[in-house]
Structures are given as C-alpha cells and as structure tokens.
Amino acid sequence: MLSRLPARAVFYKERKRIACKLGNPNLRRISFHTFRHWKATMEYHKTKDILHVMRILGHRNINNTLRYTQLIKTEDDEFISKVAKTVEEACALVEAGYEYVTEFRNEEIKVFRKRK
C-alpha cells in the first residue's frame, strides 16, 4: 500500500521512528533544511568556489550563501601531486582538475595538486 502522506510527513515520521529505535534524540533535530546546509558545505569543501555554491542554491546575494555554508578547515586534506615541464602538460593537468601550486628550478617545473 502506497502512503498518501506528503514526503515531508513521511520524512518526519521515519526520523522519529529511527531516533526512538537508536535511542538518539538528537536525530530529531535533523530537518529537510539541514540537508540544504549540508549540501552547501560539502560542495564548498569540494570546490572552494563560493560562487558555484551560490548558483546551486539559487541565491542572488552572496551573504545568504555564506549563512548556509559552514566554512570548514580540515587538517586531514590529502592531495595527489603532479609535475608539468611543458605548457601542454600544464594545460592537461588543469583540464583534469588540478590546481597550480608553485614552480621551481628557474620556472622549468610547475607543481599541481588535486584533492583525493
């Protein structure tokens, strides 16, 4: 039998059931809106592009987006590093999602990184 309840009502009913089953009343603090904040935070953490997050959320004002996004700093960031010796190699790395870090040896070698 299909439920005739709206999705929001089903969510709150299941949230209550799970909170009781697990004995964790904090689960009842989760709302639909919590997922919006979570998505904004994760998207910012992944891209470090607040304008991208603003577009995803549909905001016109960046201040609204900043309220949604918890600007988190994680110490356990892990990166993949690559080295480019030519312009073509550098372009290929940027197209693959790597970001420029630094250069050395008289600007012959450029270092790029990307989150794992």
Steps between C-alpha positions, in 0.01 A plus 500: 500500500643836397506778756278799429703718735713779352873430483567742787258315729656165410845642571400628845322174586804292401736740677302454823493122460876480440579736790296279734648179363858624538430681827647821358268800548747726312384336177169681543684829442568406137266670254470535124679831540794323668568318174514832313766629742689171473498508118623861496780421744613187317489672161712787631744258663535314171534799266607793721280709267238697693350639176439143379319423826301821466380389155407152627293646785340759271598797714526853362701631794832345606422578866214249493736234366756575770232430763434159347860401452701401802849605396685205641874448525611141504853405594484160336473614139679257271621593154637337187796698366618517139786679328483671160808589296322633191206727432310206351550291815387793717187551289414131520532505880279808534239338274513190722412711805844567644583840646832681468714504816850629419795480267872456549831436321496826306129454421564177309285282726147585611327312781124433501272329750150355522305370798473124525 
